[in-house]
């Protein structure tokens, strides 16, 4: 079997044996080649052929879609932002309830009094004027 084919030589789909596919998948998963490098090195025509082989024959988990970094920079719509903020508020309220419950248990069962932190005094520039 030839290790490398010249870039100008193209193969048809029926030429790919299982051993060849497994060899390409192994090289990509080991990091020896990217899937695009494997395509050009072995003259594989289809853009997604190697990716399909990786999903079918590879050992890596392809069940979860990959999150692209660019998607994180898109601002959510106002409705989505409201939902996110409501969820964050609910999470903080739940966390606050857990902390309060823990403090009550510590006081009742262990007799420990946890000092409360007081807010610092506001500067004169921010005091409420009557």
C-alpha positions as CSV (number, residue, x, y, z in Angstrom):
1,X,0.0,0.0,0.0
2,X,1.3,3.4,-0.9
3,X,2.0,5.7,2.1
4,X,1.4,8.9,0.3
5,X,-0.3,9.8,-2.9
6,X,0.7,12.8,-4.9
7,X,-1.6,15.8,-4.5
8,X,-2.8,15.7,-8.1
9,X,-4.0,12.1,-7.9
10,X,-7.6,11.8,-6.8
11,X,-9.3,8.7,-5.4
12,X,-12.9,7.6,-5.8
13,X,-15.0,6.6,-2.8
14,X,-14.9,2.9,-3.5
15,X,-11.1,2.9,-3.2
16,X,-11.1,3.4,0.5
17,X,-10.5,0.2,2.4
18,X,-11.4,-0.1,6.1
19,X,-7.6,-0.4,6.9
20,X,-6.9,2.8,5.0
21,X,-9.8,4.6,6.8
22,X,-8.6,3.4,10.2
23,X,-5.0,4.5,9.4
24,X,-6.1,8.0,8.5
25,X,-8.4,8.2,11.6
26,X,-5.5,7.1,13.8
27,X,-3.1,9.7,12.4
28,X,-5.7,12.5,12.9
29,X,-6.6,11.4,16.4
30,X,-2.9,11.1,17.4
31,X,-2.4,14.7,16.2
32,X,0.1,13.7,13.4
33,X,-2.2,15.3,10.8
34,X,-5.3,17.6,10.8
35,X,-8.2,16.3,8.9
36,X,-7.5,18.8,6.1
37,X,-3.9,17.7,5.9
38,X,-5.0,14.1,5.6
39,X,-7.4,15.1,2.8
40,X,-4.7,16.8,0.8
41,X,-1.9,14.2,1.6
42,X,-4.1,11.2,0.5
43,X,-6.1,12.9,-2.2
44,X,-9.4,12.5,-0.5
45,X,-12.0,14.6,-2.4
46,X,-14.9,15.1,-0.1
47,X,-14.6,17.9,2.4
48,X,-16.3,16.0,5.2
49,X,-15.2,12.5,4.3
50,X,-12.4,12.3,7.0
51,X,-14.8,13.9,9.5
52,X,-17.4,11.2,8.9
53,X,-14.7,8.6,9.3
54,X,-13.6,10.2,12.6
55,X,-17.2,10.1,13.9
56,X,-17.8,6.5,12.8
57,X,-14.5,4.9,13.4
58,X,-12.6,7.1,15.8
59,X,-12.2,6.8,19.6
60,X,-13.1,10.4,20.5
61,X,-16.5,11.5,21.7
62,X,-18.4,13.3,19.0
63,X,-21.8,13.4,20.7
64,X,-21.6,17.0,21.9
65,X,-21.4,19.8,19.3
66,X,-18.3,21.9,19.5
67,X,-18.9,25.4,20.7
68,X,-17.2,28.0,18.6
69,X,-15.6,31.0,20.3
70,X,-17.2,33.4,17.9
71,X,-20.7,32.5,19.2
72,X,-19.8,33.8,22.7
73,X,-19.3,37.3,21.4
74,X,-22.9,37.6,20.1
75,X,-25.1,39.7,22.4
76,X,-28.3,38.0,23.4
77,X,-31.6,39.5,22.6
78,X,-33.3,41.5,25.4
79,X,-35.7,38.5,26.0
80,X,-32.7,36.1,26.3
81,X,-30.8,38.5,28.5
82,X,-33.9,38.8,30.8
83,X,-34.1,35.0,31.1
84,X,-30.4,34.8,31.9
85,X,-30.6,37.5,34.5
86,X,-33.7,35.9,36.1
87,X,-31.9,32.5,36.2
88,X,-28.9,34.2,37.8
89,X,-31.1,35.9,40.4
90,X,-32.9,32.6,41.2
91,X,-29.5,30.9,41.6
92,X,-28.3,33.6,44.0
93,X,-31.5,33.5,46.0
94,X,-31.1,29.8,46.4
95,X,-27.5,30.2,47.4
96,X,-28.5,32.9,49.9
97,X,-31.2,30.5,51.4
98,X,-28.6,27.8,51.8
99,X,-26.2,30.1,53.6
100,X,-28.9,31.4,55.9
101,X,-30.0,27.9,56.7
102,X,-26.4,26.9,57.4
103,X,-26.0,29.8,59.8
104,X,-29.2,29.0,61.6
105,X,-28.1,25.3,62.0
106,X,-24.7,26.4,63.3
107,X,-26.3,28.7,65.9
108,X,-28.9,26.2,67.0
109,X,-26.9,23.0,67.1
110,X,-23.4,24.2,67.8
111,X,-24.0,27.4,69.6
112,X,-21.7,29.3,67.2
113,X,-22.6,32.9,66.4
114,X,-21.1,34.0,63.1
115,X,-20.5,37.7,63.1
116,X,-22.3,39.5,60.3
117,X,-20.4,41.8,57.9
118,X,-21.7,45.3,57.8
119,X,-21.6,47.5,54.8
120,X,-19.0,50.2,55.0
121,X,-20.2,53.7,55.5
122,X,-20.9,55.6,52.3
123,X,-18.7,58.6,51.5
124,X,-20.2,62.1,52.0
125,X,-20.6,62.6,48.3
126,X,-23.1,59.7,48.0
127,X,-25.2,60.4,51.2
128,X,-28.8,61.1,50.7
129,X,-29.7,64.8,51.0
130,X,-32.9,65.8,52.7
